[in-house]
Amino acid sequence: MSFGASFLRHPDLFPARHSGEPWGDERVAIHFAGNVYVWDGLSATQAAAVRERFGPPCPPPAETPAAALEIRVFRASVEDFVDDGRIWAFDFDLDYAPDAIRFAGFRFLGRLDWTPRLRAALWTPEDSRLVSHAILENFLRAVVGYHLLEQGGVLLHSAAVADASGAYLFFGPSGAGKSTISRLNHAAGRMVLSDDMNALRLTPEGVVVERLPFAGDFGQKGGGAVGSYPARALCRLHKGPEPVLRPLSPAAAVAALLGCAPFVNQNPYWQDKLIERLQALNARLPVRALTFALDDRFWDLLHRGEIS
């Protein structure tokens, strides 16, 4: 099936540039991971929903700071989209070019362009459902993935848990145990930053974990999406009867990280840059394989750093 055909009636009419009729003149900033993402062209209904969804990371309108990245929002006609009875969809189609990416999904179109810096635009027929049906958030996640990579970081599909010493990240494919280990840590009273996605940035002082507003089920219970934490461990998860911590070869570590670096890892024009960043990350904070059981014993193992 060609790009966009499952969502769009006329995929060949996809916008070629960032233009159109905005929904309104509202601007909403979302401040997280050291950046300010500003949604421009929102209706009053959309702006109120964004502020309600993201809460404290959205400063009052009178205090909107300068944008690190602006995402423009335009109207689209509902007749442009396939009506197949769906009322929700998280998946979307992607089309890659050396300097652009096109998105087609449930009731939205999106573009990322590099001219030479990243620019983003979203077209949608949805006013009241822009936020409630995750259209805005799905697109924002992809934008953040590319923006972080540009800035020397990486977006990782992972669980992150913090204590007084810093943050511990746990990642792996679906079923590896991210939700389970988040539940265990939450039950033990530790702060779960996110059981969904986390931002990592390499700094002169070390690797830093920066909390995101899309924090998953357990992360949402931890309050506002603010703050950064020094990363103390980066673990590829496995389930087993006994806790074991073992090293991974650089090749195995980068391959494991690559599989959990969403949005960017499927783009053939960005894979080399992503792999270079993951190699640098593993050099600063070597990935270890953590086998854990359904108890709390793995935590002492991590703190002691005992490698089998």
SULKAWO-V224573 format. One line per field, one symbol per residue. ss: DSSP state (@ for helix, = for strand, . for the rest). psi: psi as a letter, one per 40 degrees, with the letter a starting at -180 (. if undefined). burial: # if it has 16 or more other C-alpha atoms within 10 Angstrom, else .. Layout:
ss = ???
psi = ???
burial = ???
This chain:
ss = .......=..@@@........=...=======..========.@@@@@@@@@@@@@@...@@@.....=======..@@@=..........======..======..=======...=======....@@@@..@@@@@@@@@@@@@@@@..===========..======......@@@@@@@@@@...====..=======..=====.....@@@@@.......============....====..@@@@@@@@@............@@@@@@@@@@@@@@...=====....@@@@@@@@....
psi = hihededidgdeehheigiahidaeihhihhifeihhhhheiiddddddddddebdehiideehiihdhhhihiiihdeeihgeeieihdiiiihiideihihhahfiiihhihfeihiiihhiehcdedddfeddddddddddddddddeeaihhhiihhiadeaihhhiiihededdddddddddeeihhdifciihhhhideahhhhiiegeaddddeeaigiiihhhdihhhiiiidihhhiiiidddddddddeegiddeehdeeddddddddddddddghhihhhiifaeddddddddfhh.
burial = ..######..#..#...#...###.########.#############.###.##.###.....##...########...###.........###.....##############....##########.###.#.###############...##########....#######..########.##...#############....##########.###...###.############...###.##....##.###.###.##.#......##.###.##..##########...#..##......
